[in-house]
Amino acid sequence: MVSKINGLFGKRALYVFDPVALQSILIKDHSSYEDALFMLSMNMMLFGPSVVATIGDQHRKQRKMINPVFSTQQMRQMIPIFYQVARNLQEGIERQLRNPSGSGDIDILDWMSRAALELIGQGGLGHSFDPLVEESQSVFTNAIKDTLTALPLCPEIWVTSFRRWVLDNLVPIAKIQRLKNLSDTINAEAAQVVAQRRLAIQSGEGAILQEVGEGKDIMSVLLRANMKAEESERLGEDELAAQTATFIFAATDTTSNTLAQILQLLAQHTEVQEKLRTEILQAAGDEEIPYDQLEGLPYLDAVCRETLRLYAPVSDTFRDCIRDTVLPLSEPIQGLDGTWMKEILVPEGTRIVISIRGCNINKAIWGEDADEWKPERWLSPLPETVTNARIPGVYSNLLSFLGGGRSCIGFKFSQLEMKVVLCVLLRSFRFYPSDKEIVWNYSLVRFPTVGKDSGKPSMPMKLVPIKETMTLA
């Protein structure tokens, strides 16, 4: 569960999915490990000084300010907003299905990307990016998709000395300039959103009630809290814009790809799809399902958990060891010299590859069927091997949203929006696989394409309205 590997440019690295070692890296001895320098530099260039690009006191200050806006109480406020967006999504898909010029397949990833952007827009930022009223090409959605496929252009050369002015002035390479332009698009939109929310708040309660989300969105809550904070605790304008850019990107690509993955699995496992649809319809029919009841739907929760276990949107993340330290292990391993070790000396400068997927499908923890998609495993108590492993994740004995001080700050938001979208779509449509070959690719984040050679994220599916299938029956 811990292996020595060769990193880029011969850099020594450890590949880790041992739960005890992960506890040490993410929680107990977290101060000995920082996000890998190339990741921090990449995030700084793409988004600015956000929570994914900062370390130390600045990072802690940002999380202290941001954590409360993703509380359970705040998530309850999201339900009406999410349902409205999901209904708009449903109606947009229905219009495309009625279009006689259509090909018969629906690019479900495109719709999930548009919906995820609008969900973070309205629920997170009090801003509408895409009304979902018709099939269209959103410049902003496309920018996020293009950034996803361009992430392999972010290698070890992005160290702290590789500054943004180099991209602006010294690198005419078309692919690098495309990445710069994508970053510019995201950050310009983020700065505009922050300015609009601040103006609405300063204009008074009457003005903000006329805005998207009526001031209940994450950014409005964050701005109010920031205004009330002590000056030393406030986030600067550049930090607020950077958080916004990060929210937009992170909440759009990971959520849309996970939703597409769930719908593909449901199309392939029709018995699971029907069982889940029955649970949703019995809960509330065509009505909105209240927060507590939605969170209490066991099969919906099981489908989401199992998909995030087996197909976490991010498979690996990276840390750099910043001081000589000792890494404990859950069980001894044998070194190249034949010696058995219960702990490993990790020299300063070692790259740590945290295998999220390796931990989530570890057969020693999850059993021999760990690499199979079985939502039913969550309907009964988990094996003692899972609970005893004490996996240091913030979510359900999984590492999908990481753990510790750099865990995913918006995982509750992501979970809730996925459940609402699934409730609305599954009571409206039946999903079937496309005849086209779907290949899942990895570019720091998993995404599907049609065939192996296409670089464009896409996942066509066949959808049939529930009313139509009932009529045929």
Backbone torsions as a table, in degrees:
resi	resn	phi	psi	omega
1	MET	NA	-1.8	170.7
2	VAL	-136.2	126.1	-179.2
3	SER	-133.8	146.8	174.2
4	LYS	-88.4	130.0	-179.9
5	ILE	-132.0	166.7	175.5
6	ASN	-96.2	123.0	177.8
7	GLY	-87.5	-171.3	179.1
8	LEU	-62.1	141.7	177.0
9	PHE	57.3	31.3	176.4
10	GLY	76.2	9.2	-179.2
11	LYS	-66.7	131.6	179.5
12	ARG	-69.4	142.6	-175.8
13	ALA	-147.8	153.1	173.6
14	LEU	-118.1	131.4	177.0
15	TYR	-98.9	116.9	-166.5
16	VAL	-126.3	128.5	164.8
17	PHE	-141.0	14.7	173.0
18	ASP	-67.8	124.2	-174.5
19	PRO	-62.7	-35.3	178.3
20	VAL	-68.9	-42.0	176.6
21	ALA	-63.0	-39.6	179.3
22	LEU	-66.4	-37.7	174.9
23	GLN	-56.8	-42.5	-179.3
24	SER	-67.4	-45.6	-176.3
25	ILE	-67.2	-43.8	-172.0
26	LEU	-89.6	-25.4	-171.9
27	ILE	-129.5	-67.9	-169.3
28	LYS	-64.2	-42.8	-177.5
29	ASP	-120.4	35.5	-173.0
30	HIS	-60.9	-27.5	-178.2
31	SER	-68.2	-13.6	177.4
32	SER	-86.5	-4.3	-176.9
33	TYR	-132.8	135.8	174.7
34	GLU	-122.8	158.0	173.1
35	ASP	-50.9	140.5	-177.6
36	ALA	-55.3	140.9	-174.8
37	LEU	-58.0	-38.8	-178.7
38	PHE	-67.7	-31.5	177.2
39	MET	-70.3	-44.4	178.3
40	LEU	-60.7	-43.0	-179.1
41	SER	-67.1	-41.0	177.7
42	MET	-61.6	-47.4	-179.4
43	ASN	-65.6	-36.4	178.1
44	MET	-64.0	-40.8	-180.0
45	MET	-70.0	-39.3	-177.7
46	LEU	-74.2	-41.4	-168.9
47	PHE	-119.6	-21.2	-171.8
48	GLY	93.6	-167.8	-172.8
49	PRO	-76.8	67.7	-179.6
50	SER	-96.6	-178.7	-177.0
51	VAL	-63.8	-19.9	178.5
52	VAL	-93.5	0.3	-176.6
53	ALA	-123.0	-0.6	-176.1
54	THR	-116.7	162.5	178.5
55	ILE	-136.2	174.2	172.2
56	GLY	63.3	-143.6	-175.2
57	ASP	-61.8	-37.8	-179.6
58	GLN	-64.2	-42.0	178.5
59	HIS	-64.4	-43.9	-179.8
60	ARG	-63.7	-39.0	178.2
61	LYS	-63.4	-41.7	179.7
62	GLN	-64.7	-46.0	-179.7
63	ARG	-65.0	-37.8	178.4
64	LYS	-60.3	-37.4	179.9
65	MET	-77.4	-36.0	-171.9
66	ILE	-86.6	-35.5	-174.9
67	ASN	-48.9	-47.2	-176.5
68	PRO	-62.5	-25.3	-176.4
69	VAL	-76.5	-7.4	174.9
70	PHE	-109.6	25.4	179.8
71	SER	-70.0	164.2	177.0
72	THR	-59.5	-41.0	178.5
73	GLN	-58.7	-42.3	178.8
74	GLN	-68.3	-36.0	179.9
75	MET	-64.5	-33.0	177.0
76	ARG	-59.8	-33.1	-179.8
77	GLN	-69.4	-17.9	-175.6
78	MET	-80.3	-21.6	-171.8
79	ILE	-53.1	-53.8	-179.5
80	PRO	-61.2	-37.2	179.6
81	ILE	-65.2	-46.8	-178.8
82	PHE	-63.0	-41.2	-179.4
83	TYR	-65.4	-37.8	179.2
84	GLN	-64.5	-43.5	177.8
85	VAL	-64.1	-42.4	-179.4
86	ALA	-64.1	-37.4	176.8
87	ARG	-67.4	-38.5	175.5
88	ASN	-62.2	-39.0	176.4
89	LEU	-61.5	-47.7	178.8
90	GLN	-56.7	-47.1	-178.3
91	GLU	-66.6	-36.3	177.8
92	GLY	-64.4	-42.1	178.0
93	ILE	-66.0	-41.4	179.0
94	GLU	-60.1	-40.0	178.5
95	ARG	-64.5	-39.8	178.6
96	GLN	-66.3	-38.6	179.1
97	LEU	-64.6	-31.3	179.6
98	ARG	-79.5	-11.7	-177.3
99	ASN	-71.9	116.0	-176.0
100	PRO	-66.6	-17.8	-179.4
101	SER	-86.5	0.2	-178.1
102	GLY	-69.3	160.8	-176.6
103	SER	-85.6	-11.6	-176.4
104	GLY	103.8	-27.4	175.6
105	ASP	-99.8	149.5	174.7
106	ILE	-112.2	130.1	174.3
107	ASP	-77.5	92.0	-173.8
108	ILE	-67.5	-29.1	177.9
109	LEU	-66.0	-39.7	178.5
110	ASP	-61.0	-44.9	179.0
111	TRP	-66.7	-38.8	178.9
112	MET	-67.3	-36.1	177.8
113	SER	-65.4	-44.1	179.0
114	ARG	-64.6	-42.0	179.9
115	ALA	-66.4	-42.9	-179.8
116	ALA	-62.5	-39.2	177.4
117	LEU	-64.7	-41.5	-180.0
118	GLU	-70.8	-32.6	177.2
119	LEU	-65.9	-45.5	176.8
120	ILE	-71.7	-29.5	177.2
121	GLY	-63.4	-57.2	-177.1
122	GLN	-74.8	-47.1	-176.7
123	GLY	-77.5	-33.6	-176.1
124	GLY	-94.1	-34.0	-169.6
125	LEU	-124.9	-3.7	-178.2
126	GLY	64.0	35.3	-173.0
127	HIS	-142.0	137.4	177.8
128	SER	-99.3	119.1	176.9
129	PHE	-91.6	-32.5	-169.6
130	ASP	-154.9	112.8	-178.4
131	PRO	-71.4	-9.4	177.6
132	LEU	62.7	24.9	-175.7
133	VAL	-83.0	-17.3	-179.9
134	GLU	-156.6	165.6	175.9
135	GLU	-70.7	121.4	-177.1
136	SER	-153.6	168.4	177.4
137	GLN	-105.0	111.4	177.6
138	SER	-86.5	124.1	179.5
139	VAL	-57.4	-40.5	-176.1
140	PHE	-72.2	-42.2	176.9
141	THR	-60.7	-43.1	178.9
142	ASN	-63.8	-35.6	178.4
143	ALA	-62.5	-41.2	179.4
144	ILE	-67.2	-42.9	177.2
145	LYS	-60.2	-44.6	-178.9
146	ASP	-65.1	-36.2	177.2
147	THR	-63.1	-39.9	179.5
148	LEU	-58.4	-47.3	-178.6
149	THR	-74.6	-18.3	-179.7
150	ALA	-89.2	-6.6	-176.4
151	LEU	-58.7	-29.7	175.5
152	PRO	-61.5	-12.5	176.1
153	LEU	-77.8	3.4	-175.3
154	CYS	-107.8	68.1	-176.8
155	PRO	-90.2	-160.0	-176.5
156	GLU	-64.4	-13.4	-178.9
157	ILE	-67.3	-14.8	-179.7
158	TRP	-86.0	69.7	173.3
159	VAL	-96.8	176.8	-171.7
160	THR	-61.4	-26.3	-179.6
161	SER	-78.4	-10.7	-178.6
162	PHE	-91.9	86.6	-171.0
163	ARG	-89.3	166.5	-176.6
164	ARG	-59.9	-33.2	-178.2
165	TRP	-62.9	-23.8	177.1
166	VAL	-64.5	-42.9	178.2
167	LEU	-63.8	-40.0	-177.0
168	ASP	-68.7	-34.5	-166.9
169	ASN	-118.3	-26.9	-168.2
170	LEU	-119.4	-4.7	-176.1
171	VAL	-122.0	93.5	-178.1
172	PRO	-82.6	1.2	-177.5
173	ILE	-57.7	131.3	-172.3
174	ALA	-59.1	-43.8	-177.6
175	LYS	-65.2	-39.4	179.2
176	ILE	-67.1	-40.8	178.9
177	GLN	-66.1	-33.6	176.8
178	ARG	-62.9	-42.4	178.8
179	LEU	-63.4	-41.5	177.7
180	LYS	-60.6	-43.8	-179.2
181	ASN	-65.9	-36.7	176.9
182	LEU	-64.0	-43.4	177.2
183	SER	-60.7	-42.0	178.9
184	ASP	-60.8	-42.3	-179.2
185	THR	-61.7	-47.8	-178.7
186	ILE	-64.0	-45.0	-175.8
187	ASN	-72.2	-34.5	177.0
188	ALA	-64.9	-41.9	178.3
189	GLU	-65.2	-40.6	-179.8
190	ALA	-62.4	-45.4	179.9
191	ALA	-62.8	-37.7	179.3
192	GLN	-67.0	-40.6	179.2
193	VAL	-62.1	-45.9	179.5
194	VAL	-60.5	-43.5	-179.6
195	ALA	-62.7	-40.9	179.7
196	GLN	-66.1	-42.1	-179.4
197	ARG	-67.1	-40.3	179.7
198	ARG	-63.7	-42.5	179.7
199	LEU	-63.1	-41.6	179.7
200	ALA	-63.7	-42.3	179.8
201	ILE	-65.0	-43.3	-178.8
202	GLN	-68.8	-21.7	-179.8
203	SER	-80.4	-8.5	175.6
204	GLY	104.9	169.9	-174.8
205	GLU	-60.6	-38.6	-178.8
206	GLY	-61.8	-40.0	-179.3
207	ALA	-69.1	-42.3	-175.2
208	ILE	-71.3	-26.7	177.0
209	LEU	-67.6	-19.0	178.2
210	GLN	-86.7	-7.5	-177.0
211	GLU	-85.9	164.4	174.1
212	VAL	-58.2	128.7	179.1
213	GLY	82.5	-5.4	176.5
214	GLU	54.1	34.4	176.6
215	GLY	78.8	7.2	179.4
216	LYS	-89.8	-4.0	-176.4
217	ASP	-68.6	161.7	-176.6
218	ILE	-59.0	-45.6	-176.0
219	MET	-65.9	-38.7	178.2
220	SER	-63.9	-42.5	177.6
221	VAL	-63.3	-42.0	179.9
222	LEU	-65.2	-42.9	-179.7
223	LEU	-64.1	-41.2	178.4
224	ARG	-62.8	-45.4	179.7
225	ALA	-63.1	-38.4	-179.4
226	ASN	-66.3	-37.6	178.9
227	MET	-66.3	-33.3	-177.1
228	LYS	-84.3	-15.3	-174.9
229	ALA	-72.0	158.2	171.9
230	GLU	-59.4	148.6	-175.4
231	GLU	-55.5	-37.9	-178.0
232	SER	-68.9	-19.3	-177.9
233	GLU	-99.2	-8.2	-175.9
234	ARG	-73.0	150.9	172.9
235	LEU	-88.9	139.8	178.1
236	GLY	-74.8	168.4	-179.5
237	GLU	-59.7	-39.9	179.5
238	ASP	-66.1	-34.6	178.2
239	GLU	-69.7	-41.0	179.2
240	LEU	-63.4	-43.6	178.0
241	ALA	-64.6	-37.9	179.7
242	ALA	-66.9	-40.2	176.6
243	GLN	-60.8	-41.3	-178.7
244	THR	-62.4	-46.4	178.5
245	ALA	-60.5	-40.0	179.2
246	THR	-66.6	-45.2	177.4
247	PHE	-55.0	-47.6	-175.6
248	ILE	-60.9	-50.9	-175.5
249	PHE	-68.1	-51.0	-175.2
250	ALA	-64.4	-40.4	-176.3
251	ALA	-76.3	-20.5	-177.9
252	THR	-87.1	-53.7	-172.2
253	ASP	-72.9	-43.4	-177.7
254	THR	-69.2	-41.8	-179.0
255	THR	-67.3	-45.2	-177.8
256	SER	-64.5	-41.1	179.9
257	ASN	-68.3	-37.0	178.0
258	THR	-68.3	-41.7	176.4
259	LEU	-61.5	-42.8	177.8
260	ALA	-62.1	-39.7	178.3
261	GLN	-63.6	-44.3	179.2
262	ILE	-60.7	-46.2	-178.0
263	LEU	-66.0	-35.8	175.6
264	GLN	-63.6	-44.4	179.2
265	LEU	-64.2	-39.9	178.1
266	LEU	-66.2	-35.7	177.0
267	ALA	-66.4	-34.0	-179.8
268	GLN	-80.8	-22.7	-178.5
269	HIS	-122.3	80.6	-172.2
270	THR	-63.5	-29.6	179.8
271	GLU	-67.9	-35.5	176.3
272	VAL	-68.9	-42.1	178.9
273	GLN	-58.8	-45.0	-178.4
274	GLU	-68.2	-39.4	179.0
275	LYS	-64.2	-41.1	179.6
276	LEU	-68.7	-41.4	178.5
277	ARG	-61.3	-41.9	179.0
278	THR	-60.9	-43.9	179.2
279	GLU	-60.8	-42.2	-178.4
280	ILE	-66.6	-45.5	-178.5
281	LEU	-66.9	-37.6	178.5
282	GLN	-68.1	-26.6	-178.3
283	ALA	-71.1	-41.5	-175.2
284	ALA	-157.8	6.2	-178.8
285	GLY	62.3	-124.7	179.4
286	ASP	-93.8	4.8	-177.1
287	GLU	-87.8	164.4	173.5
288	GLU	-67.4	139.0	177.0
289	ILE	-94.1	121.1	-179.1
290	PRO	-58.5	159.0	-174.1
291	TYR	-52.5	-54.1	-175.1
292	ASP	-63.4	-39.6	179.4
293	GLN	-69.2	-39.4	178.4
294	LEU	-61.6	-44.7	179.5
295	GLU	-68.0	-19.2	-177.8
296	GLY	-96.1	4.1	177.8
297	LEU	-76.3	108.8	-169.5
298	PRO	-66.3	-40.3	-175.4
299	TYR	-75.8	-37.9	175.0
300	LEU	-58.9	-44.8	179.2
301	ASP	-63.7	-40.3	-179.2
302	ALA	-64.6	-41.7	179.0
303	VAL	-62.8	-43.5	179.2
304	CYS	-65.4	-46.6	-178.9
305	ARG	-62.2	-45.5	-176.6
306	GLU	-66.1	-37.1	177.8
307	THR	-67.0	-42.2	178.6
308	LEU	-69.5	-25.7	175.7
309	ARG	-70.6	-54.0	-172.7
310	LEU	-80.5	-30.5	-176.1
311	TYR	-128.7	57.1	176.5
312	ALA	-56.9	134.9	-176.5
313	PRO	-60.6	-29.4	175.7
314	VAL	-116.3	122.2	-174.1
315	SER	-85.5	-31.2	-176.9
316	ASP	-141.8	154.0	168.9
317	THR	-139.1	170.4	-166.1
318	PHE	-132.1	142.0	173.7
319	ARG	-130.0	154.8	171.1
320	ASP	-113.7	130.8	175.6
321	CYS	-75.7	123.5	-173.8
322	ILE	-102.1	-1.6	173.6
323	ARG	-155.9	153.2	176.3
324	ASP	-56.7	131.5	-178.4
325	THR	-150.7	173.3	179.9
326	VAL	-116.4	131.0	-178.2
327	LEU	-105.7	114.2	178.8
328	PRO	-75.1	156.8	-178.0
329	LEU	-125.3	154.3	178.2
330	SER	-76.7	-26.0	177.4
331	GLU	-151.2	151.3	-176.5
332	PRO	-62.3	149.0	173.4
333	ILE	-125.4	157.4	-177.0
334	GLN	-99.8	126.5	178.0
335	GLY	-77.9	175.0	-179.0
336	LEU	-63.4	-26.3	179.6
337	ASP	-87.7	5.4	178.6
338	GLY	90.0	-6.0	-179.4
339	THR	-75.6	138.3	176.3
340	TRP	-91.2	133.6	-174.6
341	MET	-125.0	136.4	174.2
342	LYS	-96.7	-8.9	176.6
343	GLU	-153.2	160.8	-175.8
344	ILE	-124.6	134.3	172.0
345	LEU	-78.5	123.0	-178.9
346	VAL	-110.4	109.6	-179.1
347	PRO	-71.2	152.8	173.7
348	GLU	-54.9	139.2	179.4
349	GLY	93.8	-6.7	179.0
350	THR	-70.7	133.9	174.3
351	ARG	-83.8	131.8	177.1
352	ILE	-107.7	121.2	173.3
353	VAL	-98.4	108.1	178.3
354	ILE	-85.2	112.6	-177.6
355	SER	-87.7	97.2	177.8
356	ILE	-62.9	-48.2	-179.8
357	ARG	-64.8	-41.2	179.8
358	GLY	-58.3	-40.5	178.2
359	CYS	-69.1	-41.1	-175.5
360	ASN	-71.1	-22.7	-178.9
361	ILE	-119.5	23.2	178.8
362	ASN	-66.8	114.1	-176.0
363	LYS	-66.8	-26.5	176.6
364	ALA	-65.6	-23.2	179.8
365	ILE	-100.9	-48.1	-171.2
366	TRP	-96.6	-8.0	179.0
367	GLY	98.7	173.7	-175.5
368	GLU	-65.8	-20.7	179.0
369	ASP	-95.5	22.5	-175.0
370	ALA	-61.5	-27.8	-178.6
371	ASP	-95.1	17.0	176.5
372	GLU	-111.0	145.2	179.1
373	TRP	-85.2	106.2	-177.1
374	LYS	-135.8	89.3	178.9
375	PRO	-56.1	-29.3	-176.9
376	GLU	-61.9	-19.3	-178.6
377	ARG	-62.9	-21.6	-178.3
378	TRP	-90.6	-2.5	-177.2
379	LEU	-89.8	-5.1	175.4
380	SER	-133.2	165.8	-178.0
381	PRO	-53.9	138.3	179.3
382	LEU	-67.8	152.7	178.4
383	PRO	-59.0	152.5	178.1
384	GLU	-60.1	-28.6	178.6
385	THR	-62.5	-29.5	177.9
386	VAL	-76.4	-51.6	-177.0
387	THR	-66.6	-35.9	-179.7
388	ASN	-73.0	-21.5	-178.7
389	ALA	-69.5	-24.8	179.5
390	ARG	51.2	53.7	178.7
391	ILE	-60.6	128.3	-171.0
392	PRO	-82.2	45.8	179.4
393	GLY	-99.3	152.8	179.1
394	VAL	-78.3	-9.6	-172.1
395	TYR	-131.9	108.7	160.5
396	SER	53.7	48.3	178.5
397	ASN	58.5	24.0	-179.7
398	LEU	-121.0	158.3	177.4
399	LEU	-102.0	7.9	-172.6
400	SER	-58.9	-33.8	177.3
401	PHE	-108.4	18.2	-177.7
402	LEU	60.3	-162.8	-179.7
403	GLY	-160.2	171.4	-179.9
404	GLY	78.3	-160.0	-173.1
405	GLY	-72.6	-7.8	177.4
406	ARG	-122.0	27.4	175.6
407	SER	-69.5	165.1	179.6
408	CYS	-64.3	119.4	-173.0
409	ILE	-76.1	-20.9	-175.7
410	GLY	-112.4	28.1	-173.9
411	PHE	-66.4	-31.8	178.0
412	LYS	-67.1	-39.2	176.8
413	PHE	-60.7	-46.8	-179.3
414	SER	-61.9	-46.0	179.3
415	GLN	-59.3	-45.0	-176.0
416	LEU	-66.7	-44.7	-178.0
417	GLU	-66.2	-36.2	177.6
418	MET	-63.0	-42.9	-178.4
419	LYS	-65.8	-40.8	179.4
420	VAL	-64.8	-45.7	180.0
421	VAL	-61.2	-43.7	179.6
422	LEU	-63.6	-40.3	179.0
423	CYS	-60.3	-45.2	-177.3
424	VAL	-70.8	-43.6	-176.2
425	LEU	-72.1	-39.1	-175.8
426	LEU	-73.0	-25.1	175.3
427	ARG	-84.8	-4.0	-178.0
428	SER	-110.6	-30.5	-173.4
429	PHE	-137.3	154.3	164.1
430	ARG	-103.5	141.2	-174.0
431	PHE	-111.8	134.9	179.6
432	TYR	-132.5	149.8	-179.7
433	PRO	-66.0	149.7	171.7
434	SER	-77.5	160.8	174.5
435	ASP	-75.7	-13.4	-177.2
436	LYS	-79.4	149.6	178.0
437	GLU	-76.2	125.7	178.2
438	ILE	-105.5	126.3	179.8
439	VAL	-118.8	131.4	176.7
440	TRP	-94.4	129.3	-176.3
441	ASN	-112.9	164.4	-179.4
442	TYR	-126.3	120.4	176.8
443	SER	-137.7	62.3	-167.2
444	LEU	70.0	-37.0	174.2
445	VAL	-123.6	138.6	178.7
446	ARG	-70.2	141.6	174.6
447	PHE	-153.4	149.8	-177.8
448	PRO	-94.1	151.4	171.9
449	THR	-136.8	164.9	173.0
450	VAL	-87.3	110.6	-177.9
451	GLY	78.5	173.3	-175.2
452	LYS	-82.4	-24.7	-170.0
453	ASP	-96.3	-9.5	-179.3
454	SER	-80.8	133.7	176.3
455	GLY	-95.9	0.7	-176.2
456	LYS	-93.3	122.4	175.9
457	PRO	-60.2	127.9	-178.1
458	SER	-167.7	147.8	173.9
459	MET	-150.9	91.4	177.1
460	PRO	-70.1	144.4	175.9
461	MET	-143.2	163.3	174.1
462	LYS	-100.9	128.7	179.1
463	LEU	-122.0	137.8	175.4
464	VAL	-127.5	126.0	178.7
465	PRO	-59.0	140.6	180.0
466	ILE	-56.9	-42.5	-178.9
467	LYS	-60.3	-36.8	-179.7
468	GLU	-68.9	-41.1	179.6
469	THR	-68.5	-33.0	177.4
470	MET	-67.9	-37.3	179.0
471	THR	-66.0	-42.1	179.6
472	LEU	-64.3	-34.3	179.9
473	ALA	-68.5	NA	NA
